[in-house]
């Protein structure tokens, strides 16, 4: 039997860093939501107790370094399962893009194995297990709109965003979180208006949302990769109502109310960078 799970990309509406924790991680406060750019994760049971992973991208490892592999291993260990699984990932989310592709793949594996092997774990239990794998995995288990605190693993579901389109643009570079966070100096950060973002969601206020989106890591990534700054400036002059870098970058998300405007922005950016997408928000409750 084969099971399929969608693994949607996530974008940050807000990302703030509050300080360094005793465990070496940073304390964060961020608002995230999911978009309909998604990987496709296929799970098939094997007759022997092994984990096999494959992906159609040369940038994704096919061994225990893969977060999807780690998710399967953690799930099997947690529930004491002597079963095997084959995981095949069709990548649509760019790698090292700040869109949580690896974390979403891992979350999809947790959800899929829970269904395939009829374990009956709740989403909160899967999210708790996902927190042992990476800070974004718990959010990706839910795939809705949420506030992430702690190191990102403490999740509070928020109201869905106002209906809009999102233009995603990624320059031809990859950015690793491991290279960005060591450069964080909390005393020098510009903190985004996270509470205003939350209020804009509660009010379904598109204008307020676009005026308050922000990412405190932008300055660091911009200093390392000036082309990301130029991309955001280009996006804003192209006519989006608001723009923000997602995660540690380099993808920039621009928000527009109508598809016709999104298409014009898309066309304007296509000559600026190769990877440009027009997507919808998944969470439209």
Residue pairs with C-beta under 8 A, 6 or more apart in sequence:
1 44
1 45
1 116
2 42
2 43
2 44
3 42
3 43
3 44
3 112
3 115
3 116
4 40
4 41
4 42
4 43
4 112
5 40
5 41
5 43
5 108
5 109
5 111
5 112
6 38
6 39
6 40
6 41
6 108
7 38
7 39
7 40
7 41
7 89
7 93
7 101
7 104
7 105
7 107
7 108
7 140
8 34
8 35
8 36
8 37
8 38
8 104
8 140
8 143
8 282
9 34
9 35
9 37
9 38
9 93
9 99
9 100
9 101
9 104
9 168
9 279
10 32
10 33
10 34
10 35
10 99
10 100
10 103
10 104
10 136
10 139
10 140
10 143
10 246
11 32
11 33
11 34
11 35
11 99
11 166
11 168
11 244
11 246
11 251
11 253
12 30
12 31
12 32
12 98
12 215
12 244
12 245
12 246
12 247
12 253
13 31
13 32
13 33
13 161
13 197
13 209
13 213
13 244
14 29
14 30
14 31
14 192
14 193
14 194
14 197
14 212
14 213
14 214
14 215
14 244
15 28
15 30
15 192
15 214
15 215
15 216
15 217
15 247
16 28
16 29
16 30
16 189
16 191
16 192
16 194
16 216
17 26
17 27
17 28
17 181
17 184
17 186
17 189
17 216
17 217
18 26
18 27
18 28
18 29
18 186
19 26
19 27
19 186
20 26
20 27
20 184
20 186
21 27
21 151
23 151
25 135
25 151
26 151
26 181
26 184
27 149
27 150
27 151
28 135
28 148
28 149
28 150
28 151
28 152
29 147
29 148
29 149
29 194
30 147
30 148
30 152
30 194
31 145
31 146
31 147
31 148
31 158
31 194
31 197
31 198
31 201
32 100
32 136
32 139
32 145
32 146
32 148
33 144
33 145
33 146
33 160
33 161
33 281
33 282
33 283
34 140
34 143
34 144
34 145
34 281
34 282
34 283
35 166
35 168
35 279
35 280
35 281
35 282
36 279
36 280
36 281
36 282
37 92
37 93
37 99
37 168
37 277
37 279
38 92
38 93
38 104
39 89
39 90
39 91
39 92
39 93
39 101
39 104
39 105
39 108
40 89
40 90
40 92
41 68
41 87
41 88
41 89
41 90
41 105
41 108
41 109
41 112
42 87
42 88
42 89
42 90
43 85
43 86
43 87
43 109
43 112
43 113
43 116
44 85
44 86
44 88
45 83
45 84
45 85
45 86
45 116
46 52
46 83
46 84
46 85
46 86
47 84
48 84
49 82
49 83
49 84
50 84
51 69
51 72
51 73
51 76
51 84
51 85
51 87
52 84
52 85
52 86
52 87
53 61
53 62
53 63
53 66
53 68
53 69
53 72
53 87
53 88
53 89
54 62
54 86
54 87
54 88
54 89
55 62
55 66
55 88
55 89
55 90
55 91
56 89
56 90
56 91
57 89
57 91
57 95
59 95
59 96
59 174
60 66
60 89
60 91
60 95
60 102
63 69
64 70
64 73
66 102
67 102
67 103
67 105
67 106
67 133
67 134
67 137
68 87
68 89
68 102
68 105
68 106
68 108
68 109
69 87
70 106
70 133
71 105
71 106
71 107
71 109
71 110
71 130
71 133
71 137
72 85
72 87
72 109
72 113
74 129
74 132
74 133
75 81
75 109
75 110
75 113
75 114
75 129
76 82
76 83
76 113
78 129
79 117
79 119
79 121
81 117
83 117
85 113
85 116
87 109
89 105
91 101
93 99
93 100
93 101
93 104
94 101
94 170
94 251
94 275
95 101
95 102
95 174
96 174
96 175
96 176
97 170
97 174
97 175
97 246
97 247
97 249
97 250
97 251
98 175
98 245
98 246
98 247
98 248
98 249
98 250
98 251
99 168
99 246
99 247
99 251
100 136
100 139
100 140
100 247
102 134
103 133
103 134
103 135
103 136
103 137
103 139
103 140
104 136
104 140
104 143
106 130
106 133
106 134
106 137
106 140
107 126
107 130
107 137
107 138
107 140
107 141
107 143
108 140
110 126
110 129
110 130
110 137
110 141
111 126
111 141
113 119
114 120
114 121
114 126
121 129
123 141
123 142
126 141
127 137
127 138
127 139
127 141
127 142
127 153
127 155
128 138
130 137
130 138
130 140
130 141
130 153
131 137
131 138
131 153
135 148
135 151
135 152
135 153
136 148
136 152
136 247
137 153
138 148
138 152
138 153
138 154
138 155
139 146
139 148
139 152
139 155
142 155
142 157
143 282
143 283
144 157
144 160
144 282
144 283
145 157
145 158
145 159
145 160
145 161
145 201
145 283
146 155
146 156
146 157
146 158
147 155
147 156
147 158
147 194
147 198
148 154
148 155
149 156
158 198
158 201
158 202
159 201
159 202
159 204
159 285
160 201
160 281
160 283
160 284
160 285
161 201
161 204
161 209
161 281
161 283
162 200
162 201
162 204
162 205
162 206
162 209
163 281
163 284
164 206
164 255
164 256
164 257
164 281
165 255
165 256
165 257
165 258
165 259
165 261
165 262
165 278
165 279
165 280
166 253
166 254
166 255
166 256
166 262
166 278
166 279
166 280
166 281
167 235
167 240
167 253
167 254
167 255
167 256
167 262
167 265
167 266
167 269
167 276
167 277
167 278
167 279
168 246
168 251
168 252
168 253
168 254
168 275
168 276
168 277
168 278
168 279
169 231
169 235
169 251
169 252
169 254
169 269
169 272
169 273
169 275
169 276
169 277
170 250
170 251
170 252
170 273
170 275
170 276
171 225
171 227
171 228
171 231
171 250
171 273
171 275
172 273
172 274
172 275
173 225
173 227
173 228
173 250
174 250
175 221
175 224
175 225
175 228
175 248
175 249
175 250
176 248
177 247
177 248
179 224
179 248
180 217
180 220
180 221
180 224
180 248
180 249
181 248
183 220
183 224
184 217
184 220
189 216
189 219
190 214
190 216
190 219
191 214
191 216
192 212
192 213
192 214
192 215
192 216
193 212
193 214
194 214
196 208
196 211
196 212
197 209
197 212
197 213
197 214
199 205
199 208
200 206
200 208
200 209
200 212
201 209
206 241
206 255
206 257
207 241
209 242
209 255
210 240
210 241
210 242
210 255
211 242
213 242
213 243
213 244
213 255
214 244
215 244
215 245
215 246
215 247
217 245
217 247
217 248
217 249
218 228
218 229
218 232
218 244
218 245
218 249
220 248
221 228
221 245
221 248
221 249
221 250
222 228
222 229
225 249
225 250
227 250
228 245
228 249
228 250
228 252
231 250
231 252
231 269
231 272
231 273
232 243
232 245
232 252
234 268
234 269
234 272
235 243
235 252
235 254
235 265
235 269
236 243
236 254
238 254
238 264
238 265
238 268
238 269
239 256
239 261
239 264
239 265
239 268
240 254
240 255
240 256
240 261
240 265
241 254
241 255
241 256
241 257
242 254
242 255
243 252
243 253
243 254
243 255
244 252
244 253
245 251
245 252
245 253
246 252
246 253
254 265
256 262
256 265
259 278
262 278
263 278
266 276
266 277
266 278
269 276
270 276
